[in-house]
Amino acid sequence: MKLTEIFKECKAQWINAIDEKNHPFKTFVLSTIERNEPKSRSVILRGFDSKKMNFTIYSDLRSNKIKELNNSSSVQLLFYNSIRRFQIIVRAQMIDMNSDLKIFNTLTEHSKKNYTSSISPGKLIQDPYDLTFGKEINFCQLVFKAISVECLQLKKNQNIRSYFEFNKSWKGFYIAP
């Protein structure tokens, strides 16, 4: 497979993940840094701009990831499709954090509820059914700009690994798997 085809396939998968509820790339791993330690968690891909190579997620403003991103905007995004045996690691920078209520208001009632809990994410609680929800909105949108993309396609006969980096334009290389 040619490098340009690999990069186009990555973009196509991210675009498809936005609209397809069960797409393997819809849920991915976001890794941040806290005191020189990696912190990883699953998040939902909410938007992807294929021209700018920007990835969008939503978060609770009180979550640990927000504190971590305020200290270091460097992240890694890990996407994996177990059926196609295709892995992508994106090194990125957070470029925007906003609490636009217009975006919040487009969410389903169930999703809105996730950003109005009375207790901050990660806090100890006695019983998950005791969690209450209020009117205070703790929603934010996070946007990450890709700096590099590393792809690994596992195949029976020959694994293919490639690396793409942005320096005025995207340039790709094959690397040993």
C-alpha positions, 0 to 999 in steps of 0.5 A: 500500500502506498503512503498516500493511500495509508494516510487517506485511509486514516482520514476516511476512518476518522470521518466515518467514526463521526457518523457511525455509532459502532465504528472502532475509532469512535472510542479511542484512548487519550493520553495526557501527562501529569507530573511526568506520568502518562494518564490514559482514558477512553474518550469519544471522537466528536469531530474531525477536520480532515484538512486541518487534522483536528480532533474534537472531544467533549469533557467535564471542566472539572475532570483531571484531564483538564488540569493535566492539559492546562499543565501540558497541552501535549497528548497522544491519541490511540485508535485501534480496529481489532477486526482490521488489525489497524492501529494509529497513534496520533501525537497532538497538541491541544489548540482549543478549550471552550465552553460554548453553550451552543454546542452543549445545547445540541447534546441529548438530554442524557449527554447533558446530564453527564456535565451537570453532576453535583460531584466532580469526576474522580471524587470518591462517593459512597453509592453511584445511585446517590449522585445528583445533578444540578443546573451548573454546566461543566461542559467543555469542548477540546480540540487537538491538532495532529503533529504526527501520525503513526500507523501499524497494519498487522497482516499475515504475510507482512506488517506495514508501519508508516509515519507521517509528520507535518512540516508545512505539509504532511510527509510520510515514511515507512518504518520497520514494524 
